[in-house]
Amino acid sequence: MCSIAGITGQNTYLDVDKMINFMTHRAPDDKGIYKDKFISLGMGRLKIIDLYSKNLCPYENEKIVLSFNGEIYNYKSLRGILSKRGYKFYTKSDTEVLANSWIEWGEKIFDKLDGMYAFAIYEKKNKLLYLARDIPGEKPLYYGKFGNKLYFASEAKALRKILPLKRKNDEFFETFQHCLSETLWQNVYQIPAANYLKYDLKNRKIRLFEHWKLKKRKINIKTCEEELEDLLKNSIKLRTQSDVPYGLYYSKGIDSSLISTFHNFKNKFYFDDQKNWKKDFTRNILKITEHLDFPVGSLSSYPLWKLAQITNKKKIKVILSGEGADEIFGGYVRYMPMYTKWELYKRFGSYKFLFDKFYPEYAKGFSALTVRNKNVQLVNRLMLPFFEEFEDPINAMGYFDFKVIMPSLLQMGDRMSAAFGIENRCPFLDKKIIEFGFNLPPKLKINSFYQKILLRSLLKKRGLSQPLSLEKKGLTILFNKWFKKNDWDRSYYFALLKKNWINAYNSKRYR
């Protein structure tokens, strides 16, 4: 977990310094700023890999400057390849490996990387700036062009600290209750997941490129359980590489329980959602909302805040968690109505005319289950391409959630852990597991009234059956019970978040 920030143009050092200082919570161990007459580029560092080497914050050599947030999990294998090609290494860090990888492969680097990242690379000679984000969007990166300068930072609140940003309304935000590429600040955007931005400092032109698309492949049904087992084993092994203590967010459900079977975690952290957290929630909601950058209409932000707080007290700097498993392996209960329609169509094809009277079209039905206000048309418009891409509705729903809904969960996971200087790693979001999961046949995801069929089978194989009997539920709190609101109604909660968001950014910290 690190922070990056930068501004193009002259006399920008002080503002970059302000942004980096403002994000000290996520990067408390080191900081540095590179500057020349074309750009100021800053970085704050949370030390996870290589605790002692210098010149990592930011990393600079004769060709490039790199400001980097995240982890390159396969850095050791990349280092071996680059060493054979004549590259010399002076640190044990993944940062130096990423820098040399860019020099070797340039914009073709993304096929080589296995990791979570948001980075800025400045090519000194060509006067080119690159801003990039990982495949699922685990690490954040915001940018905006104001006048003739490009500004960017890991957190939008850092931009707000130095720019007189104006609020704006956003249709997507009101419909989904989180921000995606657009934000609630005018002219401030988030680089989309699996994309990189290329900025020519000479002509000041911005171009966005998608560096990853889901590839279709055939899955061997007979060996898929063993394949997933190997993929998870490797993913967890890579994500437990650390020079500092690490732990696991353990919900006792299928996802975290499965992770726990691959590694003996000495530190496990559990949130009891049946406790009355109302007073503590009320005391911290303003800080939580500010750290989120933008409101997210999910009840998970407070539990994640408390988990990070407890983890921090135990002096743990790295945490593993189960994000991504529901989207990739068919875990959400709201997939069930569309799955039921699909099964009925397959089994009783001559009765389609009858089922159509009860079940809406796949995209329309799932849009109605997904929308957070009454704007079903927007959701359906965004959702249709996903149902056209896949032959079955189960993978279509999961991939839509992966690209459009899951970013809100990753936003909460990143900001709540970052508030306490903790790095969050997600084994299910390994590139190979993503591509494996979205090519699985539907019957290995949902069958009858059970979700995550393949994960259940693997968990049982590995000798842990107790989580299989638990009802599926998210990381939540008893908010509606505390405030005497109707169950499932999130309107009061979302209004509270928006109110606190406005109050947070009207505070003295932003003046």
N, C-alpha and C positions, 0 to 999 in steps of 0.2 A: 504494500500500500504506500504509494507516494503521491506527490502532487506535482503538476506541471503547469506552467503559465508562460505566456509570451506576448509581446507586442512588436509589430514591425515598425520600422522608422527610427529616427534619431530621438534622443532625449527621452527614452522610455524606461530606463533602468529603474527609476524610483517607483513607478507604478507597478512594474513587475515584482519588485521587492515587496510592495504592499500586498499584492495578491498572494505571493508565496507565504508571507508572514500570516496572512489571514487564514491560510489552510494548514497551519502548524498542527492542528489536531490530527490530521491524517498522515503527517510526515514529521514527527517530532525529533528525529535523530540527527539530521544534517540538512543543509541547504546551500545553494550556490546559484550564481547568475552569470551567464555569458553575455557579453555585449560587443557589438561593433556599430558602425554607422548605419547599418541596415536593419538590425533587430536586437532585441533583448530577450533572452531565453532563460527561464528559471526552472529550478527543480527543488522540491523538498523530498527528503528520503526517510522512509521507515526501513531500518536495516533488518533484512531477513536472510539474504544470501551474501556472504562475504562482508563481515562486520568491520574490517579494518583497512581495506584498500582505499586509496585516495583517487581523485579525478573521476568520481562517479556521479557527481551532483552539480551540474550536468556533466556528461562524458564528452570530452573533446579530443580530437586529434587533428592532423593537418588538413583533413578533407571534410569532416562533418562535426556537428554538435548534436548530441542526443539528449533529450529530456524524456524520461521514461517512467511510467506508472504501471506496475504489474509484475508478472513473472513469466519468463520464457521457460517452460518446464523441460523442454528437450535441449536446453542450452549445452549440456555436456556432449551430446552426440553432434550438435552443430559445431562445437569447439573442436572436436576431433576431425571433422571434415575440413574445417578452415585451417587447422594446423598442418594438415597434409598438403594444403595448397600454399603454404608459406607464411601464413599469418602468425605473428608473435602475440602472445598474451601476457599481460603484466598484472592481472588481477584474477581472482577466482569467481568473478561475478557473471551473471547472465547479461548485465548491461553492456559490458565490453563485447560479449559474443553477439548481441543484437546489433551493435554498431558495426562490427566487422562483417556481419552478415549482410547489412545494407550495402556496404562498400562492394561486396562480392556480387550480390544479386539485385540490388536496387529495388525497383518496383515489383520484381518477381519474387521477392522475399516471402510473401504471405503464404505460399504453398509450403514453405519450409518450416513455418512457425507452429509450435504447439504451445499455446499459452493464453493468458488473459493479459490484455495490454491496451493502453492508450499512450501513444508516444508522438513526440515532435522531433523531426530530423531536419536540420538545416544544412544544406549543401553550400559550403562557403563559396566555391568557385562559380557554380551555376546560379547562385542566388535563388535557390528553390527551397521552399518550405513544404514539408509533408506532415500532415496530421492524420493519425490512423487509430482505428478501434478494432477490437477483437471480434470474432464471429458472432457470439451471442450478445455482446455488449456488456460484459461484466464490468469493464472500466469506463468511466464517463469522460467526455471531452466536449466542452462547449466553445463556440466561437461566434464572432460577430465582426462585421466590417463597419467602422465608423470613420467618416471622412476618408482619408487615404491610408488608414492604418487597419491592420487585421489584429484583433485581440483574441486570445484563447486561454482557457483555464480548465482544470479538472472539475471545478465546481462553479456553478453559475453565480453563487453568492460572492465569489471573488471578483467577478466582473462588475457586479453591482456595487462593490466597495469602491471602485475607481471611476465608474461611469454613471452619469445621471440617467439610468435606464427608466423607460416608461412602461407601465403595465399595459397589457393588451388582452382582449378576450380571445379564446381559442375554442373552436367548435369541437376539435378532437378531444381536448382536455375535458370539456363538460360532458362529452359522450362516454368517454372511457375512464374518466377520473384520474388521469395521469398524463404527463407530457411524453411525446416521442421525439420527433425531429424538431418540431416547433416548440417554443417555450412560451411562458407568460410575460416575457420581456420583448419589446419590439426590437427586431433585428438581431436577436440572439437565438442561435440554433444549436442543436446537438448533432454532431457527426453521426450518421446512422451506423448501427452495428454492421460489421463486415464491410465497411467502407473506409476509404482514405481520401483526404483532401490534398490537392496539389495547388500550391500558391506560388506564382512567379512574382518575386519581389520587384522585378524590373517593370513589368506591365500591369501588375496588381490584378491579375486575372485568377479567379477561383474555379477549380474544376473538381467534381466529386466522381470517384470511381468505386465500383463494387468489386471487392477482391475475393469474394467467396460466394458460390451458389451451391445449393444442394445438388449432389450428384446421385442419380439413380443407379442402383446396383441390385443384383439378385442375392437373396439371403438363403443359405442352406438351412432348411427347417430342421434337419436331423442334427446339425451341429451348432445351431444358433445359440443355445444355452451355454455351451463351452466357449463359443466366440465372445459372448458378452462377459462371461466370467474372466476371460483373459484380458479383455479391454478394460474392465473395471479394476482388475488387479494392477495393471500397468498405470492407469490413470491415478489411482490412489497412491501408488508408490511414488509417482512423480510429484504429487501434491503434498507429500509428507517430506519432501526435500526442504530442510530448513536448518539454519544455524541458531535458531531461537526456539523456545517451547511452543508446541502447537496442541490443538484439541479438536473436539467434534461437538457441533450442535446436535444433540440427541433427543429427538422428539418421541422415541419409542415406536414410531411408525415404520413402514416398510423401507423407505429410502435411507434414512439414517441408520436403521438397523442393519441393512444390507452392507452399507459402508463399513460398519463396525466389525463385520465378519472378516474383512480383509486386513485389518490392522488392529493391533492392541493399543487403543488410545488410553493413555494414562489420565487424560483430562476430558470429561464429558460434561456438557452443560444442558440442563433441561429447564424449560419454562412451564410452570404449573398454571394453566389458564383458568383454573377453578378458584384461585385465590382472589380476594377483593383488592385489586390494585388501583381502585378509583382515586384515592388521595395522591398516590405517587404519579399516576397518569396525569391528573390535573396539574400537579406541580411541574411536570416536565414537558407538557405538550407544546409549549411555545418553543423550547429548545429543539425538540424533535422536529417540529415543522420547519424551523430554520435550517436545520441540518439536512433535511430532505431535499433542499433546493426548491422543489415545487411539491404541492400536496399530492399525495397518493391515497385514493379512496379505499384503502385496505386497512383492516384492523391489525395487520402484522407489524406495523412500524414500532409500536410500543413494545411488544414482546422481543423484537430484535434489539431494541435499545437496551432493555433489561439484560438480555443475554450478553450483549457486548460489555455492559457495565460490570457484570459478574466476572466475565472472562478477563477484563482489564484488571480487576482486583486480584486475580490469581496470577497476574503478570504473564499472561499468555498473549503472544503477538500474532499468531496464525490460527485460523479456525477453518475446518472443513464443514460443509453443509450440503443438503440434498437438493438444492434448486435444480430445476430442469427435468427431473424424473417424471413429474406429472405430465408435462407437455410432450416429452419424447416417447413415453411408454403408456400413454392413455390413462392417466390417473384421475381425471376430474369427473365427478358425478354428473355434471351438466353435459357430458358427452353421451349419456345414456339414452335420452329420447331419440336422438338422431341415429344412434347405433341400433335401437329397437326397430326403427323404421327400415333401416338397411337390412336387418335380419329378416324382417317380415317380407320384404320385397324378394329376397333370395329364396326363401322357403315357400312362399305362396304367391308366385308371380302373377297368376291369373286374377288375384284380388287387389292388384295395384290401384284400380279405380276406387276401391273401397277405402284403402288405407290413405289415399290422397285426401279424402274427406276429413280425416282426423289429423294427419301429420302434414305440416307445411313442407315446402321444398327445403332441402338440407341447409342451404345458406340462410334462407329467411328464418327458419326455425332456430338455428344456432345464433343468428343475429339477435333474435328476441331474448334469448337466454343470456347474451353477453352484454347488451347495451345497459348503461347505467342511468340513462334518462329516456326520453321518448324518441330519440333520433335514430330509429332502426334503419332508416334509409342510408345514412352514412356508414353504419356498421356493415350493412349488406353490400354496399358498393365496394368497400375495402375487402370484404370477405370473399366475394365471388371468384376472384382469380385463384384463390387457394383451392376451392372446390373444382376448378377447371384443371388445376395442376395434378391433382391426385385422382386415382380411380376409385378410391373409397373415402367416405366421409370421416372416418376415424383419424387417419393421417392428415386429412385436410384441416380438421378442427385443431389437432395438436400443433400443426405447423403454423396455423394462424396465431394461436396463442403464443407460440415460441417467438414469432416475429413482432407481434403487436401488443400482447398482454404481458408476457414474461419480463420485458424491459422494466415494468413498474416494480416487479419483485426484486430484480437485480439492483434497481435504484435504491430501494429500501435496504437491501443487504449491504450494498457498498457504503451508503451514507451512515447507517447506524453503526456499523463496525468502524468506519473511518472516524466517527465522532470520538472514539476511544483509542485511536491509533492501532487498530487491529486489521489484519488482512484476511479477507474471506475467500476461500477457494472452493470450487464446485466440481467434484469429480464427474458428475453426469454431463457436464458441459464440455467434456473433451471432444475435439473435432471428430474423432473416429466413432465415438459413441453417438454423437448427433447424427452422423451420416448412416450409421448402423440402424439407429432407432426409427428414423423416418423412412426406412425401406422395409421395415418389418410388415408382414401381413397382419391385417386387423385382428385375426383370431388370437394372436399372441399379445394383444393389448387389452381387448375387452372380450369377455365371453360370459353370456348369461348376465348375472348381476355383479360380476367381479371385474375390477379394473387391474391394470398392470400385471397381466397374466404371466409374462415372462419373468418379471422381477419376483413375483410370488413363487414361481417354480424354482428360481435360483436360490431364493432365501430359504426355502424348505430343504433344498439339496444341501445347503451349507449348515443345516441343523438348527435353524431358528424359525419356529412356527408360530410363536405367541403373537407377533405383530399382525399376522394374517387374519386374526379374528376381530381386530379393532375396526371400528367405523372410521371411514375416511373423513378427516377434518383438517382444516388448515391451522396455521399458527395464529391464534386469535385471543381476544379478551371478551369479557362479558359486558361490553360497552352499553348495549341496548338495555340490558337488565339494570345497570347502574342508573341510567338516565330515563328509565321507564318509557322506552320506545318500542315500537313493534319489531318483532324479530325480522331479520333480513332487510330492514329499512336502513339504508346507510345515509340518507339525506341529512340528518342532523349531524352525524359524524363528519361528513364531507364539508358541510357549511362551517363547522367548528374549525376544521383544518384551514379552510380558505380565510377565515377571519384571523386566525393566528398567523397565517402567512403574511397577510397585509400588516399586522401589528409588528411582526418580526422585522420586516424590511423598512418600517417607519421608525425603528428604534435609533438611538444615538450611535450604534455601531456602524450605521451606514450614512453617517452625515460627516 
